[in-house]
Amino acid sequence: MSKVIRQPLLFLIFGLAILGLGNQLLTNPGGLVISLLIGAAVAVGLYYLLTRVVLKRMAGGPAGGSQPVSKGRGAAPARSSRPAPTKGANVAKAESAKRKPARKRSEAELKVIEGNKNKKKDRAHS
């Protein structure tokens, strides 16, 4: 649709909506309140459904929606049947975790524009 057709069509739709809400407010205010509450409940439900369920599944989150509980400071470490790693492996992991990934520098060409650096501006008169 072109903009010429779309704009008057939107004005017509909004105008009819306002006219219908006004008519229902005058003739049946209780029904208007109930229908607005039902619409708000449906909107909140759709918002919750889209943000909490659908988008997490699309992002690759767990299917059940639950995430593993992170252990706090006071929690006992989990015991595993694997042998403990050697000290050298822990040091290498710690050093690699501390390093930040190198930023990719942009290849934009910058041009230095030289100006009169010694001239001071008289801010009181300008």
C-alpha positions, -999 to +999 in steps of 0.1 A: +000+000+000+012+035-007+016+062+020-013+082+004-037+053+010-023+041+042-025+073+062-062+081+057-069+044+063-052+046+097-071+078+106-104+060+097-096+030+117-085+050+148-115+073+144-140+044+143-123+028+173-126+060+193-162+063+182-170+028+192-153+032+226-173+064+233-205+047+223-199+017+246-188+040+274-222+058+272-244+028+267-226+000+286-197+012+309-195-021+328-190-041+297-164-017+285-144-021+317-147-059+315-136-060+278-106-037+286-095-060+315-098-091+293-078-074+265-051-063+290-049-099+304-046-113+269-019-088+261+001-096+292-003-133+285+010-130+250+039-108+262+049-134+288+046-162+263+067-145+237+094-131+260+098-160+284+091-191+263+094-185+226+124-162+225+144-184+250+138-214+228+149-195+197+180-183+215+190-219+223+181-219+259+170-250+277+137-265+265+122-268+299+129-232+308+150-241+338+186-231+341+212-247+363+216-232+397+249-215+402+267-223+434+273-195+459+303-191+481+291-212+509+281-242+489+302-273+491+320-282+459+305-311+439+323-344+440+331-361+407+345-394+398+372-377+376+407-373+388+416-338+398+435-319+371+471-311+375+484-278+388+498-267+354+465-271+337+448-248+363+474-221+358+470-222+320+432-220+323+434-191+347+458-171+325+437-177+294+406-166+313+423-134+324+433-123+289+409-101+270+402-108+234+420-084+211+398-058+195+395-056+158+409-023+147+390-004+121+407+002+088+392+037+084+416+063+071+419+093+094+431+127+082+447+151+105+435+187+100+460+212+114+446+244+128+460+274+146+468+259+180+484+290+195+455+314+189+433+317+220+396+325+217+383+356+234+351+341+248+339+373+264+334+391+231+322+363+209 
